[in-house]
Amino acid sequence: MTAAPLLSLAWTDHVTGRRGHLVVDRLVRGVASGGLRMREGCTAEEVAGLARGMTMKEALHYDPTARYVPLGGAKGGIDCDPRSPEAYGVLVRYLRAMRPYVERFWTTGEDLGLAQETVDRAVAEAGLDSSVQAVFPLLPDEAAARKRLADAFAVQVDGIGLDALVGGLGVAESVLVALDRAGRPHAGTRVSVQGFGTMGAATARFLSRAGLTVVAVADVLGTVVNPDGLDVEALIAARDGHGTVDRAALRPGDREEPGDAWLAVDAEVLVPAAVSYAIDARSQERISARWIAEAANMPVLPEAEAALAERGVTVLPDVVVNSCTNAWWWWTLFGDVEADADQAFARVRSAMRALVGSVLDRAEADGSLPRAAAHALVAERLPVIAERYGWY
């Protein structure tokens, strides 16, 4: 996939001077899917890469037997610290400016720096009906679909909303597939997680419940480490809305280390679940893990991935690993799953077992990296989608 995006927009907030971006990589059936992130330093190049990744994620979940037919890929981004007092106003004004696109062909939702609740509140204030209203004309029964999605967002599992769990379950399942193929027992396998927001915390929960030991968690204050294992549930309960852990919840055996210590922790699995570009050619030298699961978007730079591969480290790519948050929205809206945690979890597990297995099988057969294998699968599926459903 080398073609230029279908649409790239730049926006400047007239109040603060903050910059925002929207990139629509492709449309399928006239609609594209992709979240809205807010972070200091967000660039047009970053948003374009994320939009291209969304096109790939949609294609990878194509199932001709499902009600959900993949959409195109898009992404929004705002260069602003989400913790800033001015952030919410910037978000509302951005959405007002992007209103014609959200109404017609860009379905969006939470991403780095933004919770879905915040997005929904800002969407309403901007005069929009829903952040996914562009897809409503494609639904056979809009009222039933909207109720199903609303009901699904109301489902809680052990204190966390279902919508905040499905993405992390997909990441965790990707790790478990890789471990199982390598004959690595779950018990005794150590995990280090960078970022403890929606994706990182859910991943840590599911890996811990699968028998792995989470030994490090990094947030904006630093890295919390315990070689004997952290109390994941206690840390989850002690988070604020941005994934920062209250240090008062730490146990005597837990210790605080610098923010980049998660890279070099003695662990078999690393889960970068925060920012893009977290692992570069220099920082990869500190990694001793065997597997890296990209819960964040674009956390491992290409030169770092090549160097890691030479050292026998497998990078499970973001377009596969973190794709289930997006897929779950559409499985639910189109009726492939109901507003039920057991159904959602079963669908995520089966989909990721098949997808990750296919990617790793192809990588092994081709002698390629898993990312290249995922790209090859996308290249096979996109022409089929384009022929059947329209592609722009």
C-alpha positions, 0 to 999 in steps of 0.5 A, a space after each residue: 500500500 503506497 498510494 497517497 491518502 484520499 483526503 488530508 486536512 489541517 486545522 488550526 484552533 482560532 482560540 489557542 492556535 493548536 493544530 489538528 489533522 484528519 486523514 482519510 486513507 480510503 473509503 469502503 462503501 463510502 465510509 472510513 473508520 478510525 479514532 481521534 487521538 490527542 497528544 502534545 506533538 501529534 503531527 500530520 505524518 503520524 496521523 497519516 500513518 495511523 490512517 493507513 494502519 486503520 485501512 489494514 486493520 479493517 481489511 485483516 478482519 474481513 470475513 465474508 460470512 459476517 454481517 460486518 463488512 470492513 470500512 476504509 481507514 481514517 484517523 484524527 489527531 490534535 496536537 494538545 496535551 489532553 491534561 491541559 485545561 484548554 484541551 476539552 474546548 479544543 476538542 469541541 472546536 475541532 469536532 465542530 470544524 470536522 462536523 461535515 466529515 463525521 456526518 458523512 464518512 468518518 466514524 471515530 471514537 476514543 484513542 490515545 489521550 481521549 476516553 470514549 465518554 469524553 468524545 461522546 460529550 464533545 460530539 454532542 456539544 459540537 452538534 453531532 448525533 454520534 461519533 459513528 453516525 456516518 455508518 448508520 445508513 449502512 445498517 439494516 436496522 439502525 434503531 436496533 443497532 444503536 440500542 445494541 451498541 449503547 447496551 454494550 457500552 453499559 456492560 461492566 466486567 469486574 469494574 471495567 466497561 466492556 468497551 475498555 476491555 476488548 482491545 486489551 483482550 485482543 493484545 493478550 490473546 496475541 501474546 498467548 498465541 505466540 507463547 503457545 506456538 513457541 511451547 512457552 508456559 504461561 506460568 513464569 512468563 514475565 511481562 512489562 507494560 508501558 502505558 496503563 490506560 485503556 489498552 495497557 491495563 486491560 492487557 495486563 489484566 488478561 495476561 495476569 489472569 492467564 497465569 503470566 506475571 506482570 513485573 513492570 508498569 510504566 506511566 507518566 510518573 515513571 515505572 513501577 517494578 516488582 520482580 515477584 509480580 505486581 498486583 495488577 488489580 490494585 494498580 487498575 483500581 488506583 488509576 486516574 482517568 489518564 492511566 496514572 497510578 496513585 503511588 499510595 497504592 504500591 506495596 512494600 515490594 514494589 519500587 519506582 524506577 525511571 520512566 524508560 525502565 520498562 524497556 530493560 526490565 527482566 521480562 520475556 514479553 514487552 507491551 508498549 501500550 502508550 505512544 508511537 515511536 517508543 522504541 528506536 534503534 538505540 533503545 532497542 539495544 536495552 531490550 532482552 525480551 523475546 516478544 514485543 506486542 504492539 498494543 500502541 500504534 506504531 511504537 517500534 520504528 522500522 530500523 529497531 524492528 530489523 535490529 530486534 529481528 536479528 537478535 531473535 526478538 519477535 515484534 507482533 505488529 500493531 495492525 494485528 495486535 490492537 485491532 479488536 477495539 475497532 472490530 468489536 464496535 462493528 461486530 456489535 453494531 452490525 449484529 455479529 455479537 450481542 451486548 454480552 461480555 461472554 459473546 464479545 470475549 469469545 469472538 475476540 479470542 477466536 478472531 485473534 487466534 485465527 488472525 495471529 496464527 495466519 500471520 505467524 504461519 505466513 511469516 514462517 513460510 516466507 521467512 519474513 517478519 510478522 509485519 510483512 506477513 500481515 501486509 501480504 494478507 492485506 494485499 490479498 484481501 483489499 482487492 476482494 473488498 474493493 471489487 465487492 463493496 467499492 473502494 475510493 
